[in-house]
Amino acid sequence: IMKPQDFETTTEDPWIIARERNNANLDIKLTYEIYDVDEAPTDVQINDAFFIDGQVILANDKGANFLLGTLSATDIDTADNNLTFTTDDINFKIIRRNEIRTISPITIIGDTHITITISDGTQSIDETFAIKVVDGSQFLLSEITNADISVHENFDITLPLYTLTNELSDENWSYSLLGRDKDFFDLAVSPKGVVAVTFKNSLNYESKSTYSLVLKVSREINNVIGVATKTIAINIIDPK
């Protein structure tokens, strides 16, 4: 019995040996072809949002066009920028391909949801996310804005690469660095709530030209911990 075959991971022409049952000296090598099957997107996520127990948190004091988060998905057959995200939700819209924003202020406290359709052009799936609207005066959240950065190789590493000013900061807030390249960076938080990310060592374009870093922000309120993460993409520019 042949095991399931994977077009994307096959690196050479596949083959099997056919052996006649009563003739151990007669083996025939059969080469066969695997045809690609278009597979639907998977692993749909809302990034750069604030979560508690798997629910996206939205404060009810946010206005129209507020950025709830950014969408991502995985599709082994399709480049990320060729995936499309759509919704017919009456409270939310998707712009700039993957940004979820409010259509108008959502002031009623309670639970709601949004259903997203993700398509690669031929295959599509629906994913529903739970959203909890909370009292903005009681549950203060820190908004982490866009953080794609490009710097020259001779960038002064004593300067902050990325800063986040959190005017709400108190002892209930905590910050940390995650991601594959976290060991290349330092994180410092001032008493006034300014979070600064800096490089540990001088840059070298030839040895490493891109970095991926995740800033994690947590806050505990009434023994409940809310978490937000932001992926920071850093590109080093070759001075030539």
C-alpha positions as CSV (number, residue, x, y, z in Angstrom):
1,I,0.0,0.0,0.0
2,M,1.4,3.4,-1.0
3,K,1.6,6.1,1.6
4,P,0.1,9.5,0.9
5,Q,2.4,11.6,-1.3
6,D,3.1,15.3,-0.9
7,F,3.9,17.3,-4.1
8,E,5.5,20.2,-2.2
9,T,8.0,18.2,-0.2
10,T,9.0,15.7,-2.9
11,T,12.6,16.5,-4.0
12,E,13.2,13.8,-6.6
13,D,11.3,11.6,-9.0
14,P,9.4,9.0,-6.9
15,W,9.6,5.3,-7.6
16,I,8.7,1.9,-6.3
17,I,10.0,-1.6,-6.7
18,A,7.6,-4.2,-8.1
19,R,8.6,-7.7,-7.3
20,E,7.0,-10.9,-8.7
21,R,5.7,-13.0,-5.8
22,N,7.3,-16.3,-7.0
23,N,10.4,-14.9,-8.5
24,A,12.8,-13.1,-6.1
25,N,15.2,-12.3,-8.9
26,L,12.7,-10.2,-10.9
27,D,12.4,-6.6,-9.7
28,I,11.0,-3.8,-11.8
29,K,11.6,-0.2,-10.9
30,L,8.5,1.9,-11.6
31,T,8.7,5.7,-11.7
32,Y,5.5,7.6,-11.2
33,E,4.5,11.3,-11.2
34,I,2.8,13.2,-8.4
35,Y,0.4,15.9,-9.5
36,D,-0.1,19.1,-7.4
37,V,-3.5,19.6,-5.7
38,D,-4.4,23.1,-4.8
39,E,-4.8,23.1,-1.0
40,A,-6.9,25.6,1.0
41,P,-5.3,28.1,3.4
42,T,-4.8,27.1,7.0
43,D,-3.6,28.6,10.3
44,V,-5.6,31.8,10.1
45,Q,-4.7,34.2,12.8
46,I,-5.4,37.8,14.0
47,N,-2.1,39.3,14.9
48,D,-1.2,42.5,16.8
49,A,-4.4,42.3,18.9
50,F,-5.0,42.0,22.6
51,F,-6.2,38.6,23.8
52,I,-7.8,37.2,26.9
53,D,-8.6,33.4,27.0
54,G,-8.6,33.3,23.2
55,Q,-11.0,36.2,22.7
56,V,-9.9,39.4,21.0
57,I,-10.4,42.4,23.3
58,L,-11.9,45.6,22.0
59,A,-12.4,48.6,24.4
60,N,-15.7,50.4,23.8
61,D,-14.1,53.8,23.7
62,K,-12.4,53.2,20.4
63,G,-13.8,55.2,17.4
64,A,-14.4,54.3,13.8
65,N,-11.6,52.9,11.8
66,F,-9.8,51.5,14.9
67,L,-7.3,48.8,14.0
68,L,-8.4,45.6,15.7
69,G,-5.5,43.5,14.3
70,T,-3.9,42.2,11.1
71,L,-4.8,38.9,9.5
72,S,-2.4,36.2,8.3
73,A,-2.7,32.6,7.0
74,T,-0.6,29.8,5.7
75,D,-1.0,28.4,2.2
76,I,1.6,26.0,0.9
77,D,0.6,26.7,-2.7
78,T,0.2,30.5,-2.6
79,A,2.4,33.4,-1.6
80,D,1.2,35.3,1.4
81,N,0.6,38.5,-0.5
82,N,-1.7,36.6,-3.0
83,L,-4.1,35.5,-0.2
84,T,-7.3,37.6,0.1
85,F,-9.3,38.3,3.3
86,T,-12.9,39.4,3.2
87,T,-15.8,39.8,5.5
88,D,-19.5,41.0,5.3
89,D,-19.6,41.9,9.0
90,I,-21.7,45.0,9.8
91,N,-19.2,46.1,12.5
92,F,-15.9,45.5,10.9
93,K,-14.1,45.9,7.6
94,I,-10.9,44.7,6.0
95,I,-8.7,47.3,4.3
96,R,-5.1,47.2,2.9
97,R,-5.6,43.5,2.3
98,N,-5.4,42.3,5.9
99,E,-6.2,45.1,8.4
100,I,-9.4,44.5,10.5
101,R,-10.8,47.9,11.4
102,T,-14.1,49.1,13.0
103,I,-16.7,50.6,10.7
104,S,-18.2,52.7,13.5
105,P,-17.7,52.9,17.3
106,I,-18.8,49.8,19.1
107,T,-20.0,50.9,22.5
108,I,-22.2,48.1,23.7
109,I,-20.3,45.9,26.2
110,G,-20.5,42.1,25.5
111,D,-19.5,39.3,23.2
112,T,-19.6,39.4,19.4
113,H,-17.7,37.7,16.6
114,I,-16.3,38.2,13.1
115,T,-16.2,35.7,10.3
116,I,-13.3,36.0,7.8
117,T,-13.2,34.3,4.4
118,I,-9.7,33.5,3.2
119,S,-9.1,32.7,-0.4
120,D,-6.1,31.7,-2.5
121,G,-8.0,32.3,-5.8
122,T,-9.4,28.8,-6.1
123,Q,-9.8,27.4,-2.6
124,S,-11.3,29.3,0.4
125,I,-12.2,28.7,4.0
126,D,-14.1,30.6,6.7
127,E,-12.7,31.4,10.1
128,T,-14.7,32.9,13.0
129,F,-13.0,34.8,15.8
130,A,-14.6,35.7,19.2
131,I,-14.5,39.3,20.2
132,K,-15.2,40.7,23.7
133,V,-16.1,44.4,23.9
134,V,-15.1,45.7,27.3
135,D,-15.5,49.0,29.3
136,G,-12.7,51.3,28.0
137,S,-12.6,53.2,31.3
138,Q,-12.0,50.1,33.3
139,F,-9.9,48.0,31.0
140,L,-7.1,50.2,29.5
141,L,-5.2,48.7,26.7
142,S,-2.0,49.7,25.0
143,E,-2.1,49.9,21.2
144,I,1.0,48.5,19.5
145,T,1.3,50.3,16.1
146,N,3.1,49.2,12.9
147,A,6.7,48.2,13.5
148,D,8.4,47.3,10.2
149,I,11.8,49.0,10.3
150,S,14.7,49.5,7.9
151,V,18.1,50.7,9.1
152,H,21.5,51.1,7.5
153,E,24.3,48.8,8.4
154,N,26.2,51.7,10.2
155,F,23.1,52.4,12.4
156,D,24.2,53.6,15.9
157,I,23.2,50.7,18.1
158,T,23.2,53.0,21.2
159,L,20.0,54.5,19.8
160,P,16.6,52.8,20.3
161,L,15.6,50.7,17.3
162,Y,11.9,50.7,18.3
163,T,10.0,52.5,21.1
164,L,6.6,52.1,22.5
165,T,5.2,54.8,24.8
166,N,2.6,53.4,27.2
167,E,1.0,56.3,29.2
168,L,-1.0,53.7,31.0
169,S,2.0,51.9,32.3
170,D,2.0,50.7,35.9
171,E,3.2,47.7,37.9
172,N,0.5,45.5,36.3
173,W,2.2,45.8,32.9
174,S,5.1,43.6,31.7
175,Y,7.1,43.4,28.5
176,S,9.2,40.7,26.9
177,L,10.9,39.8,23.6
178,L,10.1,36.6,21.7
179,G,10.8,35.2,18.3
180,R,13.7,33.6,16.5
181,D,16.0,36.6,16.7
182,K,15.3,37.8,20.3
183,D,18.8,37.1,21.5
184,F,20.1,39.9,19.2
185,F,18.2,42.6,21.1
186,D,17.9,44.2,24.5
187,L,14.7,45.5,26.1
188,A,14.4,48.4,28.6
189,V,11.4,50.0,30.2
190,S,11.6,53.5,31.8
191,P,9.5,54.5,34.9
192,K,7.4,56.7,32.6
193,G,6.3,53.7,30.5
194,V,8.7,54.1,27.5
195,V,9.7,50.7,26.1
196,A,12.9,50.7,24.1
197,V,14.3,47.9,21.9
198,T,18.0,48.2,21.0
199,F,20.5,46.0,19.2
200,K,23.1,44.2,21.4
201,N,25.9,44.3,18.8
202,S,27.0,46.1,15.7
203,L,25.3,45.2,12.4
204,N,26.8,43.3,9.5
205,Y,24.7,43.2,6.4
206,E,26.7,40.3,4.9
207,S,26.2,38.0,7.9
208,K,22.6,38.9,8.6
209,S,20.4,41.3,6.7
210,T,16.9,40.6,8.2
211,Y,15.6,40.1,11.7
212,S,12.3,39.0,13.1
213,L,11.3,39.9,16.6
214,V,8.1,39.7,18.7
215,L,7.3,42.2,21.4
216,K,4.9,40.8,24.0
217,V,2.9,43.1,26.2
218,S,0.9,41.8,29.2
219,R,-1.4,43.4,31.7
220,E,-3.0,41.9,34.8
221,I,-6.4,43.3,35.8
222,N,-8.5,41.7,38.5
223,N,-6.4,38.5,38.4
224,V,-7.0,38.2,34.6
225,I,-4.0,38.5,32.3
226,G,-4.4,40.1,28.8
227,V,-1.7,39.6,26.2
228,A,-0.8,41.5,23.0
229,T,2.0,40.6,20.7
230,K,3.6,42.5,17.8
231,T,5.9,41.1,15.2
232,I,8.7,43.5,14.3
233,A,10.4,43.0,10.9
234,I,13.8,44.7,10.7
235,N,15.7,45.0,7.4
236,I,19.3,46.0,7.2
237,I,20.3,48.2,4.3
238,D,23.6,47.6,2.6
239,P,25.6,50.9,2.5
240,K,27.7,49.7,-0.5
